[in-house]
Amino acid sequence: MLSTILIGTCVYVQGDFVQKLANGRVRIRVGERLFDGLPV
């Protein structure tokens, strides 16, 4: 499933959902890289 997250104050990243983290953040995958951020 495609998800969008916010990293920092103005950087958005969209990729495949990996997991929901305990602190309320979401982990997504873009190619080989993993990103954690706040769900939009």
Backbone hydrogen bonds in HBPLUS format (Angstrom, degrees):
<---DONOR---> <-ACCEPTOR-->    atom                        ^
c    i                          cat <-CA-CA->   ^        H-A-AA   ^      H-
h    n   atom  resd res      DA  || num        DHA   H-A  angle D-A-AA Bond
n    s   type  num  typ     dist DA aas  dist angle  dist       angle   num
A0017-PHE N   A0001-MET O   2.83 MM  16  5.64 165.8  1.85 169.5 173.5     1
A0003-SER N   A0015-GLY O   2.77 MM  12  5.59 163.2  1.79 166.0 171.2     2
A0015-GLY N   A0003-SER O   2.95 MM  12  5.59 158.1  2.00 159.2 165.0     3
A0040-VAL N   A0004-THR O   3.15 MM  36  5.85 153.3  2.23 152.3 146.6     4
A0005-ILE N   A0013-VAL O   2.91 MM   8  5.47 160.5  1.95 155.7 161.6     5
A0013-VAL N   A0005-ILE O   3.01 MM   8  5.47 156.5  2.07 146.1 153.0     6
A0006-LEU N   A0038-LEU O   2.74 MM  32  5.10 149.4  1.83 141.0 151.3     7
A0038-LEU N   A0006-LEU O   3.13 MM  32  5.10 148.9  2.23 147.3 140.9     8
A0007-ILE N   A0011-VAL O   2.72 MM   4  5.22 177.9  1.72 169.8 170.6     9
A0016-ASP N   A0029-ARG O   3.02 MM  13  5.16 145.7  2.14 157.1 147.5    10
A0029-ARG N   A0016-ASP O   2.80 MM  13  5.16 151.8  1.88 142.9 152.4    11
A0018-VAL N   A0027-ARG O   2.81 MM   9  5.39 153.1  1.88 160.2 152.3    12
A0019-GLN N   A0027-ARG O   3.33 MM   8  5.29 154.6  2.40 128.9 134.6    13
A0027-ARG N   A0019-GLN O   2.83 MM   8  5.29 169.7  1.84 169.2 170.6    14
A0021-LEU N   A0025-ARG O   2.84 MM   4  5.30 163.8  1.87 148.8 152.9    15
A0024-GLY N   A0021-LEU O   3.18 MM   3  5.66 158.8  2.22 119.9 120.8    16
A0026-VAL N   A0037-GLY O   2.85 MM  11  5.63 165.6  1.87 163.0 165.6    17
A0037-GLY N   A0026-VAL O   3.08 MM  11  5.63 151.2  2.17 148.0 156.7    18
A0028-ILE N   A0035-PHE O   2.88 MM   7  5.40 159.4  1.92 155.7 162.4    19
A0035-PHE N   A0028-ILE O   2.94 MM   7  5.40 159.2  1.98 150.7 156.3    20
A0030-VAL N   A0033-ARG O   2.90 MM   3  5.35 162.0  1.93 153.3 159.5    21
A0033-ARG N   A0030-VAL O   3.10 MM   3  5.35 150.8  2.19 134.1 128.4    22
